[in-house]
Amino acid sequence: MKRSLLLFAAALSLVMGANSVAHAQDRAPARHFSVEGYFIGEFFGEYRLRVDGDRLSSGDIDLDPTLGGGLRATMHMGVFALGLMTEFRGYGNSDYEDRDFALDISPFLGVRIPVAVSGSTVCSVRGTIPIGFTMLNPNNTTFGDDSYYGFNTGALGGVEITFGHFGIFTDVGVRYHRVYARNDIGGAGNVDASLSWAQLSVNAGVQLVF
């Protein structure tokens, strides 16, 4: 009996929540385009070096907290979103002083779902899945002198609050990168090398909504 009541209460809460979200979507002002600028902080993770397809555990290097920034342009179609992210990051580690710099250009798909509306103020939950191009410029002879080219992807979720045409937001998730080069690696000679890494990503920024 007690279990049945708990299941009924959970189902009722789900229905009421879905109805509240649907009501918020009906009341939210329509928007078609937004531009966002944001700070990037990423944590944990390590470089993983592969030479001619084989992972070298001696090439693993723990990453320091990563700092960066980004710009995001988004087209909105109801609760769905698509657009382009351009991001810049500096990667540091305990093995050498200079940071490695990476540029990401990433199309993305996402959702922006209003959950509460009060006048022109809208609170929404958001999700973003990017997949795009990465260029890494390593500043250390450990990984050779040439730039590495590859891809990035990930999954981000968060909350945004808009006040008319202005808003603030935060995202939390995971970003993954993998890049490749034909390079002269110290001790290994001229080889096909790749670097991969994944980090916990936290973004916070502002937006203009039209």
C-alpha positions in Angstrom: 0.0 0.0 0.0 2.7 2.4 1.0 4.7 1.6 -2.2 1.6 2.3 -4.3 1.1 5.6 -2.7 4.7 6.6 -3.3 4.4 5.6 -7.0 1.1 7.6 -7.3 2.7 10.6 -5.7 5.7 10.4 -8.1 3.5 10.1 -11.1 1.3 13.0 -10.0 4.4 15.2 -9.4 5.7 14.3 -12.9 2.4 15.2 -14.5 2.2 18.5 -12.6 5.8 19.3 -13.5 5.2 18.6 -17.2 2.0 20.8 -17.1 4.0 23.6 -15.4 6.7 23.4 -18.1 4.2 23.4 -20.9 2.5 26.5 -19.3 5.9 28.3 -19.1 6.6 27.6 -22.7 3.3 29.1 -23.7 4.0 32.3 -21.7 7.7 32.7 -22.6 8.4 35.5 -25.1 9.4 34.2 -28.5 13.1 34.5 -29.4 14.9 33.7 -32.6 18.5 34.5 -32.1 21.0 34.9 -29.2 24.7 35.8 -28.8 26.7 34.6 -25.7 30.1 35.5 -24.3 31.4 33.3 -21.5 34.3 32.2 -19.3 35.5 28.6 -19.5 37.0 26.8 -16.5 38.0 23.1 -16.9 39.3 20.7 -14.3 40.9 17.3 -13.8 41.9 15.3 -16.9 45.3 14.4 -18.5 47.0 14.4 -21.8 47.2 10.9 -23.3 49.8 10.5 -26.0 49.6 7.8 -28.7 52.5 7.1 -31.1 51.7 5.2 -34.3 48.4 4.1 -32.7 49.9 2.8 -29.4 49.2 4.6 -26.2 52.4 5.5 -24.3 51.7 5.6 -20.5 54.9 7.6 -20.1 53.3 10.3 -22.3 50.4 10.8 -19.8 50.6 14.2 -18.2 48.1 15.5 -15.6 46.5 18.8 -16.5 46.3 21.9 -14.3 42.9 23.8 -14.3 42.3 25.1 -17.8 41.2 28.6 -18.5 39.6 30.0 -21.6 36.7 32.0 -23.1 34.2 31.6 -25.8 31.6 33.2 -28.1 28.4 31.4 -29.1 25.8 32.3 -31.8 22.5 30.5 -31.6 19.3 30.2 -33.7 16.2 29.2 -31.7 13.3 27.1 -33.1 10.9 26.6 -30.3 12.7 24.7 -27.5 15.4 23.5 -30.0 18.7 25.4 -30.7 21.5 25.2 -33.2 24.5 27.4 -33.7 28.3 27.8 -33.6 30.7 28.0 -30.7 34.2 29.5 -31.1 36.4 28.9 -28.0 40.0 29.5 -26.9 41.8 27.6 -24.1 45.2 27.5 -22.4 46.3 24.1 -21.1 48.9 23.9 -18.3 50.5 21.1 -16.4 53.2 20.4 -13.8 55.8 19.2 -16.3 56.6 22.5 -17.9 55.8 26.2 -17.5 54.4 27.3 -20.9 50.8 26.6 -21.7 49.5 24.9 -24.8 46.8 26.9 -26.7 43.8 25.4 -28.5 41.2 26.9 -30.8 37.8 25.2 -31.1 35.2 25.9 -33.8 32.2 23.8 -33.1 28.7 23.6 -34.5 26.2 22.4 -31.9 22.7 21.2 -31.3 20.8 21.9 -28.1 17.6 22.6 -26.2 16.4 25.7 -24.3 13.3 24.8 -22.2 11.4 27.5 -20.2 10.4 26.3 -16.8 9.3 29.5 -15.1 8.1 32.9 -16.5 7.4 36.1 -14.7 6.7 39.0 -17.0 9.8 39.4 -19.3 11.9 37.3 -16.9 12.3 33.7 -18.1 14.2 30.8 -16.4 15.1 27.9 -18.7 17.0 24.7 -18.5 19.5 24.2 -21.3 21.5 21.4 -22.9 24.2 21.6 -25.6 26.0 19.0 -27.6 29.0 20.4 -29.7 31.1 18.6 -32.2 33.7 20.4 -34.2 37.3 21.2 -35.2 40.2 21.8 -32.9 43.7 23.2 -33.5 46.3 22.7 -30.7 49.5 24.6 -30.6 51.8 22.8 -28.1 54.5 25.0 -26.5 56.9 22.2 -25.5 59.2 19.9 -27.4 57.7 16.9 -25.6 55.0 16.8 -28.3 57.0 18.3 -31.2 57.0 21.7 -32.8 54.0 21.4 -35.2 50.4 22.2 -34.6 48.0 19.3 -34.0 44.6 19.2 -35.7 41.6 17.1 -34.7 38.1 17.3 -33.2 36.2 18.0 -30.0 32.8 17.0 -28.6 31.0 16.9 -25.3 27.8 17.4 -23.4 26.8 20.4 -21.3 23.7 21.2 -19.3 22.7 24.2 -17.2 20.4 27.0 -16.4 19.8 30.4 -17.9 17.8 33.4 -16.8 16.8 36.1 -19.3 15.5 39.6 -18.4 14.0 40.9 -21.6 16.9 41.0 -24.1 19.7 40.4 -21.6 20.5 37.2 -19.8 23.0 35.2 -17.7 23.7 31.5 -17.8 25.9 28.6 -16.6 26.7 25.2 -18.0 28.4 22.2 -16.5 29.5 19.1 -18.4 32.4 17.2 -20.0 34.5 18.2 -23.0 36.6 15.8 -25.0 39.4 16.6 -27.5 41.6 14.5 -29.7 44.2 15.9 -32.1 46.7 14.4 -34.6 50.0 15.3 -36.2 52.9 13.8 -38.1 55.6 15.0 -35.8 59.1 14.7 -34.5 58.7 13.4 -30.9 61.7 13.4 -28.6 63.1 9.9 -28.4 60.6 8.4 -30.9 61.6 10.3 -34.1 59.2 11.3 -36.9 55.9 9.5 -36.0 52.1 9.7 -36.3 51.2 11.1 -32.9 47.9 11.9 -31.3 46.9 13.6 -28.0 43.5 13.1 -26.3 42.1 14.6 -23.1 38.7 15.0 -21.3 37.9 17.5 -18.6 35.0 18.6 -16.4 33.9 21.9 -17.9 32.2 24.8 -16.2 31.0 27.8 -18.3 29.5 31.0 -17.1 28.5 34.1 -19.1 26.1 36.6 -20.4 23.8 36.7 -23.5 21.9 39.0 -25.7 18.5 37.6 -26.9 16.6 38.9 -30.0 
